[in-house]
Amino acid sequence: MPFRLLIPLGLLCALLPQHHGAPGPDGSAPDPAHYRERVKAMFYHAYDSYLENAFPFDELRPLTCDGHDTWGSFSLTLIDALDTLLILGNVSEFQRVVEVLQDSVDFDIDVNASVFETNIRVVGGLLSAHLLSKKAGVEVEAGWPCSGPLLRMAEEAARKLLPAFQTPTGMPYGTVNLLHGVNPGETPVTCTAGIGTFIVEFATLSSLTGDPVFEDVARVALMRLWESRSDIGLVGNHIDVLTGKWVAQDAGIGAGVDSYFEYLVKGAILLQDKKLMAMFLGKNGRSLIGDIDNAMRTFLNYYTVWKQFGGLPEFYNIPQGYTVEKREGYPLRPELIESAMYLYRATGDPTLLELGRDAVESIEKISKVECGFATIKDLRDHKLDNRMESFFLAETVKYLYLLFDPTNFIHNNGSTFDAVITPYGECILGAGGYIFNTEAHPIDPAALHCCQRLKEEQWEVEDLMREFYSLKRSRSKFQKNTVSSGPWEPPARPGTLFSPENHDQARERKPAKQKVPLLSCPSQPFTSKLALLGQVFLDSS
C-alpha cells in the first residue's frame, strides 16, 4: 500500500555499497549496458537451473535442486518465462520452448487449480507468446494471429476455468478442478483480485477467437464486484461468490486486492472503455495514468524501505520503521521494479536506475544459490526459503531488463510496425503500446482489432473511411510492404476494400517493417490513428 515513511533516513541501516556501474563522483547514472548483461546472466542462471533440475514440474526448489508442482502441473515456469526469452533476444530458445509446450502440456488432468493464477500465468503467458510468435521467427499458420497452436492452448486452459464462473453472482470460485469442474464443497469465499483480474486476458481471447463468452464472464464478474462496494466506494478483501456478501471487509490495495484496481485501468486502456476508467479514477496506479509527481513520491518511500533491508518485506510498520511479525519475507516480487520501469520511461530520472542497480546487487548477494534464486524468508537475517516463484522470471527479471534496455521492441513508440494479412482484412501489429497483464505478459492492443468476426463492424469502419476520403475509385488498395501470414482467400462481400488479385500480389512481397514518422496528437494523420488501433483502410493518395 502506498505510504509516506516517517522514519528519518539517519535511522536506516547502512545503504548498499557502491558497485561497478553505480553513479560515480559526477553523479552519473548506473551504466545500463552493464546492468543489462547482469540481468541477463541472472535470468539464465535461474532458467537453466529450472530446466536442469525441475522441468517438467511447475517451479524450481533452489535449495534442494529439484522441482515441485504448485499452481496446477503445467510446467508453469516454462510458460511464464517464454516471452521473457524473446525480450532478452533469444529467438532460438523461444522457438524450441513453443514446440516443447505443444508436446508436453496437457490441461485435461485431474488437478485442482487456482482460477486466478492459471489465468494470469498460463492463459496470459500463452496469449502473449502467441502474439509474439511471428516476431520470434516462428512459422505461423494461415490466419495468424486469429489462429495458432498457442492460441488454442490458451483457449483450452481458459475453458477449463469457465465452470468457476457459474455462480448466482457471476463472480468465480477461487479453485476449479481441470477435469471435473468445481468440486462439491468448494469454498465460495474468493479474494477481490481473484474476481476482478480477468478482463485483460479474457477480452483478448474473445477478440482473437471470436467467442464472446470469455469477455462476457470477465465483465460480469468485474461489474458484480464493483456493485458490491460500500457506500463510500470501497471494496473488501474477500467475498462470498454465492451471496455477494463480504467476508473480509478490510479495504486496501495490497495483497488480495491490488490487481483488481490494476485491471480496471489496464482494461480501460486495452478496450478503450470509458466506464472501466471511470470505475478506476481516484484509485492508485498513478504512473499509468500520468500522475507522475505523486507516483514518484510514493516510489521514493518504498525505495527507502528497500535500502533498509535489501528488499521489500511483505508488511512494514511505519511508526516503528520495521517489519511486521511473520511478514518479514521477500519472495523476489517485481512491483517496485515494475514501478521504476514505468516511471523511468516517463521521467528519465536516474534515481530509478539506481533502484534497478540496488535490486540486482541485493538479489544476487542475498538470494543467489547454486540452483537459481531462492525466496528470502526473512529480510532481517536473510534466511532463505526453498522456492523460486515462476514470477521471478516472468516479471522481476523482465522489468529489470526493460528498465536498462531503452531500445527494446517493447518500448516501441509507433515509429515502426508490421502490417499483417488476416482472413478478416489487414491489421497492424508491433506498433508498441503493449499492455502488461499482472504477470508481466505483454499484450499487443492492436491484435484485438485483427480478428473481427462481426462484419457489420468492419463495414461501419469502411463507411467511415469512405466518407472521410470521398473515395471514388476502386476499393481494392493495400498498404505497401504488407506481410502475409498464409494462403487464405479473403471474403468477397459488397463494400470490401480487398480483392483476391491484390491479395495474391501482396502475399508475394517480402516481409518488411514499415517506418512512419513519429506520431503525435492531435496532429497525427487519421490513417495513422486507425493503424495503431489495428485496422487499416487507406486511400491511395
FIZA-30340 format. One record per residue (C-alpha): x, y, z; chain; residue in one letter. Coordinates in Angstrom, 2 decimals. Each point is the difference from the previous one (the first is absolute). Layout:
> X; Y; Z; A; A
...
! end
This chain:
> 0.00; 0.00; 0.00; A; M
> 1.40; 3.44; -0.86; A; P
> 1.13; 1.89; 3.07; A; F
> 2.26; 2.79; 1.10; A; R
> 2.80; -1.18; 2.22; A; L
> 0.41; 1.97; 3.19; A; L
> 3.36; -1.53; 0.87; A; I
> 3.02; 2.31; -0.34; A; P
> 2.59; -1.29; -2.40; A; L
> 2.60; 0.15; 2.79; A; G
> -1.76; -2.85; 1.82; A; L
> 0.29; -2.31; -2.97; A; L
> 2.59; -2.73; -0.36; A; C
> 3.05; 0.68; -2.11; A; A
> -0.83; 0.40; -3.66; A; L
> 1.26; -2.40; -2.61; A; L
> 3.66; 0.57; -0.90; A; P
> 1.12; 1.52; -3.27; A; Q
> 0.35; -2.45; -2.88; A; H
> 1.44; -0.01; -3.46; A; H
> -2.58; 1.74; -2.14; A; G
> -1.32; 2.03; 2.95; A; A
> -0.05; 3.82; -0.07; A; P
> 3.46; 1.42; 0.10; A; G
> 1.30; 3.20; 1.64; A; P
> -1.56; 2.01; -2.79; A; D
> -3.44; -1.39; 0.81; A; G
> -0.24; -2.04; -3.19; A; S
> -2.68; -2.68; -0.07; A; A
> 0.75; -3.74; 0.08; A; P
> 1.20; -1.30; -3.34; A; D
> -3.07; -1.60; -1.70; A; P
> 2.11; -2.24; -2.26; A; A
> 1.86; -1.43; 2.99; A; H
> -3.16; -0.77; 1.91; A; Y
> -1.79; -1.40; -3.04; A; R
> 2.66; -2.67; -0.17; A; E
> -0.21; -0.59; 3.74; A; R
> -3.77; -0.44; -0.20; A; V
> 0.33; -2.32; -2.99; A; K
> 2.47; -2.13; 1.97; A; A
> -2.46; -0.11; 2.91; A; M
> -2.72; -1.24; -2.32; A; F
> 2.06; -2.81; -1.47; A; Y
> 1.31; -1.11; 3.38; A; H
> -3.60; -0.42; 1.17; A; A
> -1.40; -1.29; -3.29; A; Y
> 2.71; -2.59; -0.60; A; D
> -0.31; -1.16; 3.60; A; S
> -3.72; -0.56; -0.52; A; Y
> 0.54; -1.97; -3.21; A; L
> 2.76; -2.14; 1.48; A; E
> -1.58; -0.70; 3.38; A; N
> -3.75; 0.65; -0.05; A; A
> -1.59; -0.36; -3.45; A; F
> -2.75; -1.19; -0.61; A; P
> -1.18; 1.01; 3.48; A; F
> -1.53; 3.43; 0.47; A; D
> 2.77; 1.62; 1.98; A; E
> 3.57; -0.42; 1.18; A; L
> 0.99; -0.69; 3.60; A; R
> 3.41; 1.67; -0.06; A; P
> 1.35; -1.18; 3.36; A; L
> -0.56; -3.71; -0.71; A; T
> 0.52; 0.30; -3.77; A; C
> -3.25; -1.71; -0.94; A; D
> -3.51; 0.94; -1.13; A; G
> -3.58; -0.04; 1.23; A; H
> -3.46; 0.75; -1.32; A; D
> -1.59; 3.06; 1.53; A; T
> -2.86; 1.53; -1.98; A; W
> -1.17; -2.89; -2.16; A; G
> 2.72; -2.14; -1.65; A; S
> 0.47; 1.90; -3.27; A; F
> 3.80; 0.41; -0.13; A; S
> -0.98; 3.44; 1.21; A; L
> 3.44; 1.60; 0.11; A; T
> 0.58; -0.86; -3.66; A; L
> -3.26; 1.67; -1.06; A; I
> 0.64; 2.99; 2.24; A; D
> 3.55; 0.51; -1.32; A; A
> -0.81; -0.39; -3.70; A; L
> -0.56; 3.63; -0.99; A; D
> 2.94; 1.07; 2.18; A; T
> 2.22; -2.08; -2.29; A; L
> -1.03; 2.12; -2.97; A; L
> 0.38; 3.27; 1.91; A; I
> 3.57; -1.10; 0.77; A; L
> 0.48; -0.77; -3.70; A; G
> 0.17; -3.81; 0.14; A; N
> -2.16; -0.97; -2.97; A; V
> 1.43; -3.52; -0.37; A; S
> -0.92; -1.00; 3.55; A; E
> -3.42; 1.63; -0.41; A; F
> -0.61; -2.17; -3.06; A; Q
> 1.19; -3.13; 1.79; A; R
> -2.23; 0.61; 3.02; A; V
> -3.04; 0.57; -2.20; A; V
> 0.50; -3.51; -1.38; A; E
> 0.60; -1.45; 3.46; A; V
> -3.18; 1.52; 1.41; A; L
> -2.12; -1.32; -2.85; A; Q
> 1.36; -3.50; 0.59; A; D
> 0.00; -0.11; 3.79; A; S
> -2.74; 2.19; 1.53; A; V
> -3.40; -1.60; 0.61; A; D
> -2.88; 1.82; 1.65; A; F
> -2.31; -3.03; 0.05; A; D
> 1.26; -1.13; 3.40; A; I
> -1.52; -0.73; 3.40; A; D
> 1.60; 2.97; 1.77; A; V
> -1.47; 2.71; 2.18; A; N
> 1.30; 3.28; -1.39; A; A
> -0.18; 3.61; 1.09; A; S
> -2.32; 1.83; -2.40; A; V
> 1.87; 3.28; 0.54; A; F
> 3.52; -1.39; -0.34; A; E
> -0.84; -2.19; -2.99; A; T
> -1.44; 3.02; -1.77; A; N
> 2.80; 2.47; 0.58; A; I
> 2.92; -2.44; -0.40; A; R
> -1.22; -2.64; -2.46; A; V
> -2.69; 1.70; -2.10; A; V
> 1.86; 3.32; 0.08; A; G
> 3.36; -1.59; -0.74; A; G
> -1.32; -2.02; -2.93; A; L
> -1.89; 2.96; -1.49; A; L
> 3.06; 2.23; 0.19; A; S
> 2.26; -2.65; -1.53; A; A
> -2.57; -0.62; -2.74; A; H
> -0.08; 3.69; -0.95; A; L
> 3.81; 0.20; 0.07; A; L
> 0.56; -3.22; -1.98; A; S
> 0.51; 1.64; -3.38; A; K
> 2.48; 2.46; 1.47; A; K
> 1.87; -2.96; 1.47; A; A
> 0.34; -1.60; -3.42; A; G
> -2.55; -2.75; 0.60; A; V
> -1.62; -1.21; -3.23; A; E
> -3.58; 1.02; 0.71; A; V
> -2.97; -1.71; -1.58; A; E
> -2.45; 1.51; -2.47; A; A
> -2.31; 2.46; 1.65; A; G
> 2.36; 1.00; 2.84; A; W
> -0.51; 1.80; 2.39; A; P
> -3.62; -1.20; -0.14; A; C
> 1.19; -3.60; 0.27; A; S
> 3.05; -1.92; 1.16; A; G
> 1.03; -2.80; 2.37; A; P
> 0.81; 2.25; 2.96; A; L
> -3.33; 1.80; -0.43; A; L
> -1.80; -3.34; 0.03; A; R
> 1.88; -0.97; 3.17; A; M
> -0.97; 3.28; 1.64; A; A
> -3.62; -0.55; -1.00; A; E
> 0.04; -3.55; 1.35; A; E
> 1.42; 1.17; 3.32; A; A
> -2.54; 2.82; 0.26; A; A
> -2.92; -2.34; -0.75; A; R
> 1.12; -2.16; 2.91; A; K
> -0.55; 3.06; 2.21; A; L
> -3.51; 0.88; -1.22; A; L
> -1.87; -2.34; 2.40; A; P
> 1.30; 2.13; 2.87; A; A
> -2.07; 2.94; -1.28; A; F
> -3.29; -1.94; 0.21; A; Q
> -1.18; 1.60; 3.24; A; T
> -3.13; 2.01; 0.90; A; P
> 2.07; 3.20; -0.02; A; T
> 2.19; -0.77; -3.01; A; G
> 3.06; 0.42; 2.24; A; M
> 2.27; -3.05; -0.27; A; P
> 1.08; -2.57; 2.54; A; Y
> 3.68; 0.17; 0.82; A; G
> 0.81; -3.59; -0.92; A; T
> -1.18; -2.32; -2.76; A; V
> 0.81; -3.60; -0.86; A; N
> 1.25; -0.05; -3.57; A; L
> -1.66; -3.35; -0.70; A; L
> -3.22; 0.12; 2.06; A; H
> -0.76; 3.70; 0.47; A; G
> -0.73; 1.51; 3.41; A; V
> 0.30; -2.57; 2.75; A; N
> -3.03; -0.59; 2.24; A; P
> 0.62; 1.79; 3.26; A; G
> 2.42; 2.50; -1.57; A; E
> 0.18; 3.14; 2.12; A; T
> -1.98; 2.88; -1.53; A; P
> 2.32; 2.59; 1.55; A; V
> 2.26; 1.66; -2.58; A; T
> 2.36; 2.94; 0.29; A; C
> -0.76; 3.20; -1.87; A; T
> 2.95; -0.40; -2.38; A; A
> -1.17; -3.54; -0.74; A; G
> -3.24; 1.44; -1.37; A; I
> 1.10; 3.19; -1.70; A; G
> 3.14; -1.14; -1.85; A; T
> -1.28; -1.55; -3.22; A; F
> -1.01; 2.76; -2.40; A; I
> 3.42; 0.43; -1.66; A; V
> 0.54; -3.68; -0.85; A; E
> -3.63; -0.96; -0.61; A; F
> -0.81; 3.01; -2.20; A; A
> 3.13; -0.68; -2.05; A; T
> -1.02; -3.65; -0.34; A; L
> -3.52; 0.93; -1.12; A; S
> 1.36; 2.45; -2.57; A; S
> 2.41; -2.54; -1.48; A; L
> -2.31; -3.02; 0.00; A; T
> -3.30; 1.72; -0.71; A; G
> -1.65; -1.66; 3.02; A; D
> -1.50; 2.71; 2.23; A; P
> -0.48; -2.29; 3.01; A; V
> 3.39; 0.82; 1.51; A; F
> -0.37; 3.78; -0.02; A; E
> -3.63; -0.34; 1.07; A; D
> 0.75; -1.97; 3.18; A; V
> 2.93; 2.29; 0.85; A; A
> -2.16; 3.11; -0.34; A; R
> -2.84; -1.46; 2.06; A; V
> 2.38; -0.98; 2.80; A; A
> 1.63; 3.43; -0.06; A; L
> -3.31; 1.86; 0.04; A; M
> -1.51; -2.15; 2.79; A; R
> 3.09; 0.66; 2.08; A; L
> -0.21; 3.72; -0.67; A; W
> -3.67; 0.06; 0.88; A; E
> 0.81; -1.64; 3.35; A; S
> 2.15; 2.93; 1.13; A; R
> -0.92; 1.87; 3.16; A; S
> -1.88; 3.28; 0.27; A; D
> 3.32; 1.86; -0.03; A; I
> 1.25; -1.89; -3.05; A; G
> 2.30; -2.55; 1.63; A; L
> 0.35; -3.70; -0.69; A; V
> 1.02; -2.56; 2.58; A; G
> 2.56; -2.79; -0.21; A; N
> -2.13; -3.17; -0.26; A; H
> -3.59; -0.53; -1.11; A; I
> -2.47; -2.89; -0.13; A; D
> -0.62; -0.60; -3.71; A; V
> -3.34; -1.73; 0.68; A; L
> -1.57; 2.77; 2.08; A; T
> 2.05; 3.06; -0.97; A; G
> 0.64; 0.74; 3.70; A; K
> 3.40; 1.16; 1.18; A; W
> 1.82; -2.46; 2.25; A; V
> 3.15; 2.07; 0.58; A; A
> -0.92; 3.68; 0.03; A; Q
> 3.47; 1.50; 0.36; A; D
> 0.55; 2.38; -2.92; A; A
> 3.34; 0.68; -1.61; A; G
> 2.04; -0.39; -3.17; A; I
> 2.40; -2.66; 1.20; A; G
> 0.01; -3.78; -0.33; A; A
> -3.34; -1.48; -0.99; A; G
> -1.27; 3.25; -1.48; A; V
> 2.73; 1.75; -1.98; A; D
> -0.50; -1.42; -3.49; A; S
> -3.72; 0.77; 0.09; A; Y
> 0.85; 3.70; -0.14; A; F
> 2.80; -0.69; -2.45; A; E
> -2.39; -1.71; -2.42; A; Y
> -2.52; 2.82; 0.14; A; L
> 2.53; 2.39; -1.52; A; V
> 1.71; -2.54; -2.25; A; K
> -3.33; -1.31; -1.21; A; G
> -1.09; 3.56; -0.69; A; A
> 3.13; 0.67; -2.07; A; I
> -0.07; -3.34; -1.82; A; L
> -3.69; 0.19; -0.88; A; L
> -0.33; 3.79; -0.16; A; Q
> -2.75; -0.38; 2.58; A; D
> -1.03; 3.25; 1.69; A; K
> -2.09; -1.76; 2.63; A; K
> 2.93; -2.04; 1.26; A; L
> 2.11; 3.14; 0.21; A; M
> -2.72; 1.79; 1.93; A; A
> -0.07; -2.93; 2.43; A; M
> 3.75; 0.30; 0.42; A; F
> 0.36; 3.77; 0.41; A; L
> 0.99; 1.00; 3.48; A; G
> 1.83; -3.27; 0.60; A; K
> 3.73; -0.59; -0.06; A; N
> 2.07; -0.91; -3.02; A; G
> 1.26; 3.46; -0.54; A; R
> 2.79; -0.39; -2.50; A; S
> -2.36; -1.83; -2.38; A; L
> -2.38; 2.96; -0.17; A; I
> 2.51; 2.84; 0.13; A; G
> 0.02; 1.01; 3.69; A; D
> 3.78; -0.06; -0.08; A; I
> 0.80; 2.26; 2.95; A; D
> -2.03; -1.99; 2.50; A; N
> 1.20; -3.25; -1.51; A; A
> 3.62; 1.07; 0.41; A; M
> -0.51; 1.04; 3.61; A; R
> -1.59; -3.34; 0.82; A; T
> 2.77; -1.84; -1.81; A; F
> 2.73; 1.80; 1.96; A; L
> -1.65; -1.02; 3.27; A; N
> 0.06; -3.63; -1.03; A; Y
> 3.57; 0.35; -1.25; A; Y
> 1.01; 1.21; 3.47; A; T
> -1.33; -3.26; 1.46; A; V
> 1.86; -1.99; -2.65; A; W
> 3.24; 1.67; 1.03; A; K
> -0.70; -0.89; 3.61; A; Q
> -0.27; -3.75; -0.64; A; F
> 1.27; -0.74; -3.50; A; G
> -3.56; -0.89; -1.04; A; G
> -3.61; 0.78; 0.82; A; L
> -1.62; -1.89; 2.88; A; P
> -3.58; -1.13; -0.53; A; E
> -1.16; 2.34; 2.78; A; F
> 1.68; 3.06; 1.52; A; Y
> -0.88; 1.83; 3.22; A; N
> 0.41; 3.71; -0.74; A; I
> 0.04; 1.37; 3.59; A; P
> 2.52; -2.62; 1.10; A; Q
> 1.98; 0.13; -3.24; A; G
> 0.34; -3.75; -0.10; A; Y
> -1.51; -3.24; -1.28; A; T
> -3.20; -1.59; 1.26; A; V
> 0.20; -3.37; 1.78; A; E
> -0.41; -2.98; -2.34; A; K
> 0.03; 2.35; -3.00; A; R
> 3.74; 0.61; -0.19; A; E
> 0.60; -1.84; -3.26; A; G
> 0.68; 1.14; -3.55; A; Y
> -0.91; -2.61; -2.65; A; P
> 1.85; 1.99; -2.70; A; L
> -3.16; 1.88; -0.97; A; R
> 0.17; 2.40; -2.97; A; P
> -2.32; 2.87; 0.95; A; E
> 2.56; 2.64; 1.00; A; L
> 2.17; -0.85; -3.01; A; I
> -3.06; 0.14; -2.23; A; E
> -0.80; 3.47; 1.33; A; S
> 3.58; 1.08; -0.63; A; A
> -0.22; -1.17; -3.61; A; M
> -3.21; 1.91; -0.66; A; Y
> 1.23; 3.12; 1.77; A; L
> 3.34; -0.05; -1.80; A; Y
> -1.81; -0.16; -3.34; A; R
> -1.99; 3.04; 1.09; A; A
> 2.71; 2.10; 1.67; A; T
> 3.50; -1.25; -0.81; A; G
> 0.89; 0.64; 3.66; A; D
> 3.32; -1.82; 0.71; A; P
> -1.18; -0.76; 3.54; A; T
> -2.13; -2.70; -1.57; A; L
> 3.05; -1.63; -1.55; A; L
> 1.58; 0.04; 3.45; A; E
> -2.88; -2.10; 1.30; A; L
> 0.63; -2.42; -2.85; A; G
> 3.67; -0.15; 0.93; A; R
> -0.83; -0.60; 3.67; A; D
> -2.51; -2.71; -0.91; A; A
> 2.56; -1.87; -2.09; A; V
> 2.66; 0.25; 2.67; A; E
> -2.34; -0.92; 2.87; A; S
> -1.60; -2.98; -1.71; A; I
> 3.35; -1.38; -1.14; A; E
> 1.62; 0.47; 3.40; A; K
> -2.86; -1.31; 2.15; A; I
> -2.05; -2.36; -2.14; A; S
> 2.34; -1.64; -2.50; A; K
> 0.80; -3.65; 0.68; A; V
> 1.50; -2.81; -2.05; A; E
> -3.34; -0.96; -1.55; A; C
> -1.66; 3.34; -0.72; A; G
> -1.33; 2.73; 2.27; A; F
> -1.81; -0.75; 3.25; A; A
> -2.84; 1.86; 1.64; A; T
> 1.23; 2.09; 2.94; A; I
> -1.84; -1.37; 3.02; A; K
> 1.12; 2.75; 2.38; A; D
> 1.54; 3.31; -1.05; A; L
> 1.32; 0.63; 3.48; A; R
> 2.56; -2.82; -0.11; A; D
> -0.28; -0.95; -3.70; A; H
> -1.12; -3.56; 0.64; A; K
> -1.21; -1.70; -3.18; A; L
> -2.98; -2.15; -0.90; A; D
> 0.06; -2.95; -2.40; A; N
> -2.07; 1.54; -2.80; A; R
> 0.51; 2.03; -3.15; A; M
> -3.37; 1.33; -1.16; A; E
> -0.58; -0.04; -3.74; A; S
> -0.66; 3.74; 0.11; A; F
> 3.69; 0.58; 0.67; A; F
> 0.70; -0.80; -3.66; A; L
> -3.32; 1.30; -1.32; A; A
> 0.02; 3.36; 1.80; A; E
> 2.93; 0.92; 2.20; A; T
> 2.78; -0.75; -2.48; A; V
> -2.07; 1.28; -2.94; A; K
> -0.70; 3.39; 1.57; A; Y
> 3.63; 0.33; 1.08; A; L
> 1.17; -0.68; -3.54; A; Y
> -2.51; 2.44; -1.52; A; L
> 1.08; 2.67; 2.48; A; L
> 3.55; -0.26; -1.36; A; F
> -0.94; -0.55; -3.67; A; D
> -1.56; 3.21; -1.38; A; P
> 0.05; -1.22; -3.62; A; T
> -1.77; -3.31; 0.62; A; N
> -2.84; -0.69; -2.45; A; F
> -2.42; 0.10; 2.94; A; I
> 0.68; 3.75; 0.25; A; H
> -0.88; 0.65; -3.66; A; N
> -1.62; 3.43; -0.32; A; N
> -1.88; -0.73; -3.21; A; G
> 2.81; 0.97; -2.36; A; S
> 0.08; -3.54; -1.44; A; T
> -2.62; -2.69; -0.34; A; F
> -0.93; -3.09; -1.97; A; D
> -3.01; -0.20; -2.31; A; A
> -1.47; -3.50; 0.09; A; V
> -2.53; -1.65; -2.29; A; I
> -2.74; -1.91; 1.81; A; T
> -3.19; -1.65; -1.23; A; P
> -1.82; 3.10; 1.23; A; Y
> 2.08; 2.64; -1.73; A; G
> 3.28; 1.74; 0.63; A; E
> 1.08; 0.96; 3.49; A; C
> 2.94; 1.57; 1.79; A; I
> 2.12; -1.73; 2.63; A; L
> 3.16; 0.91; 1.89; A; G
> -0.58; 3.74; 0.10; A; A
> 0.53; 0.12; 3.76; A; G
> -2.39; 0.96; 2.77; A; G
> 0.21; -3.51; 1.46; A; Y
> -2.25; -0.65; 2.99; A; I
> 1.67; -2.20; 2.60; A; F
> -2.30; -2.34; 1.85; A; N
> 0.60; -0.30; 3.71; A; T
> 2.58; -2.76; -0.65; A; E
> 1.92; 2.32; -2.38; A; A
> -1.13; -1.76; -3.17; A; H
> -0.22; 2.71; -2.71; A; P
> -3.16; 0.13; -2.09; A; I
> 0.05; 1.94; -3.28; A; D
> -3.23; 2.05; 0.11; A; P
> -0.12; 0.22; -3.78; A; A
> -0.49; -3.76; -0.17; A; A
> -3.49; 0.39; 1.41; A; L
> -1.01; 1.63; -3.30; A; H
> 1.48; -2.65; -2.28; A; C
> -2.64; -2.71; 0.23; A; C
> -3.36; 1.73; -0.10; A; Q
> -2.72; -2.54; -0.68; A; R
> -2.81; 2.54; -0.10; A; L
> 0.16; 1.18; -3.59; A; K
> -2.48; 2.80; 0.60; A; E
> 2.63; 1.58; 2.25; A; E
> 2.55; -0.17; -2.82; A; Q
> -2.52; 1.49; -2.42; A; W
> -0.67; 2.89; 2.40; A; E
> 3.73; 0.81; 0.11; A; V
> 0.25; -0.25; -3.76; A; E
> -2.99; 2.31; -0.43; A; D
> 1.65; 2.47; 2.32; A; L
> 3.21; -0.08; -1.99; A; M
> -1.81; 0.30; -3.33; A; R
> -1.82; 3.05; 1.27; A; E
> 3.19; 1.48; 1.36; A; F
> 1.96; -0.43; -3.20; A; Y
> -2.95; 0.29; -2.44; A; S
> 1.25; -3.07; -1.78; A; L
> -0.96; -0.13; -3.66; A; K
> 2.39; -2.61; -1.26; A; R
> 0.31; -3.72; 0.53; A; S
> 0.07; -1.15; 3.58; A; R
> 2.61; -2.70; -0.45; A; S
> 3.22; 1.78; 1.07; A; K
> 2.43; -1.40; 2.48; A; F
> 2.55; 1.90; 2.00; A; Q
> 3.48; -0.75; -1.42; A; K
> 2.39; -2.55; 1.48; A; N
> -2.76; -2.09; 1.55; A; T
> 1.03; -3.14; 1.86; A; V
> -2.05; -3.10; -0.79; A; S
> -0.75; -2.67; 2.58; A; S
> -1.11; -2.76; -2.34; A; G
> -1.96; -1.12; -3.04; A; P
> -3.62; 0.88; 0.67; A; W
> -2.67; 1.56; -2.17; A; E
> -1.57; 3.14; 1.49; A; P
> -3.80; 0.19; 0.07; A; P
> -1.53; 1.68; -3.06; A; A
> -2.84; 2.15; 1.30; A; R
> -1.54; 3.19; -1.30; A; P
> 2.00; 2.98; 1.13; A; G
> 3.17; -1.90; 0.84; A; T
> 3.24; 1.83; -0.56; A; L
> 1.90; -3.13; -1.01; A; F
> 0.10; -2.19; -3.10; A; S
> 1.57; -3.44; -0.54; A; P
> 2.18; 1.40; -2.79; A; E
> 1.54; 2.66; 2.18; A; N
> 0.25; -2.44; 2.89; A; H
> 2.10; -2.38; -2.11; A; D
> 2.28; 2.84; -1.05; A; Q
> 0.42; 1.11; 3.58; A; A
> 0.69; -3.53; 1.18; A; R
> 2.95; -0.28; -2.39; A; E
> 1.75; 2.99; 1.51; A; R
> 2.74; -0.63; 2.50; A; K
> -0.73; 0.83; 3.65; A; P
> 1.08; 3.53; 0.80; A; A
> -0.11; 2.30; 2.94; A; K
> -1.86; 3.22; -0.63; A; Q
> 1.46; 3.26; 1.13; A; K
> -2.20; 2.99; 0.54; A; V
> 0.63; 3.37; 1.61; A; P
> -0.27; 0.11; 3.76; A; L
> -3.64; 0.42; 0.87; A; L
> -1.25; 2.93; 2.01; A; S
> -3.42; 1.22; 1.09; A; C
> -2.12; 1.72; -1.07; A; P
> 1.71; 0.60; -3.34; A; S
> 0.68; -3.62; -1.00; A; Q
> -1.67; -1.18; -3.22; A; P
> -3.32; -1.70; 0.45; A; F
> 1.32; -3.06; -1.81; A; T
> 2.83; -0.32; 2.48; A; S
> -2.43; 0.06; 2.90; A; K
> -1.98; -2.81; -1.52; A; L
> 3.17; -1.95; -0.71; A; A
> 0.92; 0.05; 3.67; A; L
> -3.44; -1.31; 0.86; A; L
> 0.59; -2.97; -2.22; A; G
> -2.15; 0.55; -3.08; A; Q
> 1.34; 1.59; -3.17; A; V
> -2.17; 1.42; -2.78; A; F
> 2.16; 2.26; -2.07; A; L
> -0.60; 2.31; -2.93; A; D
> 2.64; -0.22; -2.72; A; S
> 0.72; 3.71; 0.05; A; S
! end
